[in-house]
Amino acid sequence: MYTNWETLKKECMSCTRCRLCESRTNIVFGGGNENAEVMFIGEGPGKQEDLTGEPFVGRCGQLLDKYLSAVDLDRKTDIYIANMVKCRPPQNRDPKQDEQDECIKWLCEQVRIMRPKIIVCLGRIAAQRLISPDFKVTLDHGVFERKGGIFMMGTFHPASLLRNQKQRPQALEDFLKLRDKMREVCGKNYNFS
Ligand code: SF4
């Protein structure tokens, strides 16, 4: 158990707990505001994230930023973004169970220190692990469930939205629901229009 964010991050940045350390360029610890009340959790770093050490860059990141902007949120100030695994799985395959089992220990520490009021799972991998093992994004997206005192919701991964434009209006609805939930449970003043 870590007492503060900086110690946690320093320790994590040299992690070799699972095989993904062998092929990574950078560990992607997370990004945004660690004092935010809302945390987004994706699947794992892709090629650009591995190269830069930042989460959700490239086309996926640009699309995520558009959705955030549509509900008056800024990734640098209003949210924190992390992933189920912090090192890139080769060929962008799904992270394996044992890799997730190791890496979730870092994520749990991040959540424990951050104490977000809301967690948004981006895509199936995060939603099935954190909300429900039988979570189906196409059926269950946009529904808030309270777990351990945190409101949790799953929505489409930006990579899925890039492939399937028909999902985009549904994703926007989910972000509007997020804004409503933030109005309801978050303490800070946001510049919501
Ligand atoms: S994926 Fe997570 S557990 Fe595995 S080496 Fe990277 S930081 Fe460590």
Boltz pocket constraint, residues with backbone or C-beta under 6 A from the ligand:
constraints:
  - pocket:
      binder: B
      contacts: [[A, 12], [A, 15], [A, 16], [A, 17], [A, 18], [A, 19], [A, 20], [A, 21], [A, 27], [A, 84], [A, 85], [A, 86], [A, 87], [A, 99], [A, 102], [A, 103], [A, 106]]
      max_distance: 6.0
